[in-house]
Amino acid sequence: MFAMIMTILCSTMLSVFMRMSEGKANGKMTILSANYLTCILLASCFTGVSDLFPAAKEGFPITLILGIITGVFYMLALVFNQKSITRNGVVLSSVFAKVGSLLVPIVVALCFYGASPSWYQGIGAVLAVFSIILICDNGKKDAASSIGLLVILLLVEGMASAMGKIFDADGAKALSDQYLFYTFGTALIISALAAIVKKEKPGLPEIIYGVLIGVANFFASRFMLQALNEIQEVIFYPTRGVMVILLITLAGVFLFREKLQKKQWIAMAAILVSVALLNM
């Protein structure tokens, strides 16, 4: 349970730091690059530089492959999120991304890893999806939707989240820090190349916020792998998803003076009910 709580708190801080960077740091790819660089430095501290590529250890090849694939999905999720926000607006894009990160890992666990939720956990998962849709609906009209792009965003975001479960089941758990190093290393290479192509110039704000985001990002991922080793996927993913949204929403109200509509307060109550059902 400690690992799940820390995953939720670190994931919340990641979003809060990203929200704080808006208007203060302009180079998005530079921020991401600083974030991923921080992540791989932290991973190196936990593994030791001499043990980053333990080719002789059992499970090294699959860990390396899964790490690279996860890093690619991380960046694809970002790219399609940005494209969808431009095409469909932030509300629809947020809903599809969050629902994808909740549903796809559960479907993967059910279809490939024999997960078997109880009926009340199933109700809790459905209520979690409903809560996400309701709390993301701020009443603003967005651009005309492109359903194909939204479905791709849902799948890519979902697979980026599901890779943690796939590694937990098929990778070498003893190499979890190496897995994170390969994941964030792959994402660093892609984001750095994108920053170069966009001719972004790194400044102090981008570096500071990148480091803050990176610390939260690394420990959110590290604790997630620990939590998946202790808690069923059908409990972990919905609980993490709705609790992070709840805390981010509260942070928006108390830190950034955002106002919620009545239906969003209802959604927050529904989140608490869904968490209770999922953990029965």
URWO-V104615 format. One record per residue. N is the residue number from 1. RES is the residue in one small letter. SS is DSSP state (2 for helix, 1 for strand, 0 for the rest). PSI is psi as a letter, one per 30 degrees, with the letter a starting at -180 (none if undefined). D_FIRST is the distance of its C-alpha to the first C-alpha in whole Angstrom. Layout:
<<N & RES & SS & PSI & D_FIRST> <N & RES & SS & PSI & D_FIRST>>
//
This chain:
<<1 & m & 0 & e & 0> <2 & f & 2 & e & 4> <3 & a & 2 & e & 5> <4 & m & 2 & e & 5> <5 & i & 2 & e & 6> <6 & m & 2 & e & 9> <7 & t & 2 & e & 10> <8 & i & 2 & e & 11> <9 & l & 2 & e & 12> <10 & c & 2 & e & 14> <11 & s & 2 & e & 15> <12 & t & 2 & e & 17> <13 & m & 2 & e & 19> <14 & l & 2 & e & 20> <15 & s & 2 & e & 22> <16 & v & 2 & e & 23> <17 & f & 2 & e & 24> <18 & m & 2 & e & 26> <19 & r & 2 & e & 27> <20 & m & 2 & f & 29> <21 & s & 2 & f & 31> <22 & e & 0 & k & 33> <23 & g & 0 & f & 36> <24 & k & 0 & f & 36> <25 & a & 0 & k & 35> <26 & n & 0 & f & 37> <27 & g & 0 & j & 37> <28 & k & 2 & e & 34> <29 & m & 2 & e & 34> <30 & t & 2 & e & 34> <31 & i & 2 & e & 31> <32 & l & 2 & e & 29> <33 & s & 2 & e & 31> <34 & a & 2 & e & 30> <35 & n & 2 & e & 27> <36 & y & 2 & e & 27> <37 & l & 2 & e & 29> <38 & t & 2 & e & 26> <39 & c & 2 & e & 24> <40 & i & 2 & f & 26> <41 & l & 2 & e & 27> <42 & l & 2 & e & 23> <43 & a & 2 & e & 23> <44 & s & 2 & e & 26> <45 & c & 2 & e & 25> <46 & f & 2 & e & 22> <47 & t & 2 & e & 24> <48 & g & 0 & k & 27> <49 & v & 2 & e & 30> <50 & s & 2 & f & 32> <51 & d & 2 & g & 29> <52 & l & 0 & e & 29> <53 & f & 0 & i & 31> <54 & p & 0 & i & 30> <55 & a & 0 & f & 33> <56 & a & 0 & f & 33> <57 & k & 0 & k & 30> <58 & e & 0 & k & 29> <59 & g & 0 & g & 27> <60 & f & 2 & e & 28> <61 & p & 2 & e & 30> <62 & i & 2 & e & 28> <63 & t & 2 & e & 25> <64 & l & 2 & e & 28> <65 & i & 2 & e & 29> <66 & l & 2 & e & 26> <67 & g & 2 & e & 25> <68 & i & 2 & e & 28> <69 & i & 2 & e & 28> <70 & t & 2 & e & 25> <71 & g & 2 & e & 27> <72 & v & 2 & e & 29> <73 & f & 2 & e & 27> <74 & y & 2 & e & 26> <75 & m & 2 & e & 29> <76 & l & 2 & e & 30> <77 & a & 2 & e & 28> <78 & l & 2 & e & 29> <79 & v & 2 & e & 33> <80 & f & 2 & f & 33> <81 & n & 2 & e & 31> <82 & q & 2 & e & 33> <83 & k & 2 & e & 36> <84 & s & 2 & e & 35> <85 & i & 2 & e & 35> <86 & t & 2 & e & 38> <87 & r & 2 & e & 39> <88 & n & 2 & f & 37> <89 & g & 0 & l & 36> <90 & v & 2 & e & 32> <91 & v & 2 & e & 31> <92 & l & 2 & e & 32> <93 & s & 2 & e & 31> <94 & s & 2 & e & 27> <95 & v & 2 & e & 27> <96 & f & 2 & e & 28> <97 & a & 2 & e & 25> <98 & k & 2 & e & 22> <99 & v & 2 & e & 23> <100 & g & 2 & e & 24> <101 & s & 2 & f & 20> <102 & l & 2 & e & 19> <103 & l & 2 & e & 21> <104 & v & 2 & e & 22> <105 & p & 2 & e & 19> <106 & i & 2 & e & 19> <107 & v & 2 & e & 23> <108 & v & 2 & e & 22> <109 & a & 2 & e & 20> <110 & l & 2 & e & 22> <111 & c & 2 & e & 25> <112 & f & 2 & f & 24> <113 & y & 0 & g & 22> <114 & g & 0 & g & 22> <115 & a & 0 & k & 19> <116 & s & 0 & i & 20> <117 & p & 0 & l & 18> <118 & s & 0 & l & 19> <119 & w & 2 & e & 22> <120 & y & 2 & f & 20> <121 & q & 2 & e & 17> <122 & g & 2 & e & 20> <123 & i & 2 & e & 21> <124 & g & 2 & e & 18> <125 & a & 2 & e & 19> <126 & v & 2 & e & 22> <127 & l & 2 & e & 22> <128 & a & 2 & e & 19> <129 & v & 2 & e & 22> <130 & f & 2 & e & 25> <131 & s & 2 & e & 23> <132 & i & 2 & e & 23> <133 & i & 2 & e & 26> <134 & l & 2 & e & 27> <135 & i & 2 & f & 26> <136 & c & 2 & f & 27> <137 & d & 0 & j & 30> <138 & n & 0 & g & 32> <139 & g & 0 & f & 36> <140 & k & 0 & k & 37> <141 & k & 0 & k & 39> <142 & d & 0 & l & 39> <143 & a & 0 & l & 41> <144 & a & 0 & k & 42> <145 & s & 0 & k & 39> <146 & s & 0 & j & 39> <147 & i & 2 & e & 37> <148 & g & 2 & e & 37> <149 & l & 2 & e & 36> <150 & l & 2 & e & 33> <151 & v & 2 & e & 32> <152 & i & 2 & e & 32> <153 & l & 2 & e & 30> <154 & l & 2 & e & 28> <155 & l & 2 & e & 28> <156 & v & 2 & e & 28> <157 & e & 2 & e & 25> <158 & g & 2 & e & 23> <159 & m & 2 & e & 24> <160 & a & 2 & e & 23> <161 & s & 2 & e & 19> <162 & a & 2 & f & 20> <163 & m & 2 & f & 21> <164 & g & 2 & e & 17> <165 & k & 2 & e & 17> <166 & i & 2 & e & 20> <167 & f & 2 & e & 20> <168 & d & 2 & e & 17> <169 & a & 2 & e & 19> <170 & d & 2 & f & 23> <171 & g & 0 & a & 22> <172 & a & 0 & j & 22> <173 & k & 2 & f & 18> <174 & a & 2 & f & 20> <175 & l & 2 & h & 22> <176 & s & 2 & e & 19> <177 & d & 2 & e & 20> <178 & q & 2 & e & 24> <179 & y & 2 & e & 22> <180 & l & 2 & e & 21> <181 & f & 2 & e & 25> <182 & y & 2 & e & 27> <183 & t & 2 & e & 25> <184 & f & 2 & f & 25> <185 & g & 2 & e & 29> <186 & t & 2 & e & 30> <187 & a & 2 & e & 29> <188 & l & 2 & e & 31> <189 & i & 2 & e & 34> <190 & i & 2 & e & 34> <191 & s & 2 & e & 33> <192 & a & 2 & e & 36> <193 & l & 2 & e & 38> <194 & a & 2 & e & 38> <195 & a & 2 & e & 38> <196 & i & 2 & e & 41> <197 & v & 2 & e & 43> <198 & k & 0 & f & 42> <199 & k & 0 & h & 44> <200 & e & 0 & k & 41> <201 & k & 0 & j & 42> <202 & p & 0 & k & 39> <203 & g & 0 & l & 39> <204 & l & 2 & e & 37> <205 & p & 2 & e & 35> <206 & e & 2 & e & 34> <207 & i & 2 & e & 33> <208 & i & 2 & e & 31> <209 & y & 2 & e & 29> <210 & g & 2 & e & 28> <211 & v & 2 & e & 27> <212 & l & 2 & e & 25> <213 & i & 2 & e & 23> <214 & g & 2 & e & 23> <215 & v & 2 & e & 21> <216 & a & 2 & e & 18> <217 & n & 2 & e & 19> <218 & f & 2 & e & 19> <219 & f & 2 & f & 15> <220 & a & 2 & e & 14> <221 & s & 2 & e & 15> <222 & r & 2 & e & 14> <223 & f & 2 & f & 10> <224 & m & 2 & e & 11> <225 & l & 2 & e & 12> <226 & q & 2 & e & 10> <227 & a & 2 & e & 7> <228 & l & 2 & f & 10> <229 & n & 0 & f & 11> <230 & e & 0 & f & 8> <231 & i & 0 & k & 8> <232 & q & 0 & k & 11> <233 & e & 2 & e & 13> <234 & v & 2 & f & 15> <235 & i & 2 & e & 11> <236 & f & 2 & e & 10> <237 & y & 2 & e & 13> <238 & p & 2 & e & 14> <239 & t & 2 & e & 11> <240 & r & 2 & e & 11> <241 & g & 2 & e & 15> <242 & v & 2 & e & 16> <243 & m & 2 & e & 14> <244 & v & 2 & e & 15> <245 & i & 2 & e & 19> <246 & l & 2 & e & 18> <247 & l & 2 & e & 17> <248 & i & 2 & e & 20> <249 & t & 2 & e & 22> <250 & l & 2 & e & 22> <251 & a & 2 & e & 23> <252 & g & 2 & e & 26> <253 & v & 2 & e & 27> <254 & f & 2 & f & 27> <255 & l & 0 & e & 27> <256 & f & 0 & g & 29> <257 & r & 0 & h & 31> <258 & e & 0 & k & 31> <259 & k & 0 & k & 32> <260 & l & 0 & k & 30> <261 & q & 0 & l & 32> <262 & k & 2 & e & 32> <263 & k & 2 & f & 30> <264 & q & 2 & e & 27> <265 & w & 2 & e & 26> <266 & i & 2 & e & 26> <267 & a & 2 & e & 24> <268 & m & 2 & e & 22> <269 & a & 2 & e & 22> <270 & a & 2 & e & 22> <271 & i & 2 & e & 18> <272 & l & 2 & e & 17> <273 & v & 2 & e & 18> <274 & s & 2 & e & 17> <275 & v & 2 & e & 13> <276 & a & 2 & e & 14> <277 & l & 2 & e & 16> <278 & l & 2 & f & 13> <279 & n & 0 & g & 11> <280 & m & 0 & none & 14>>
//
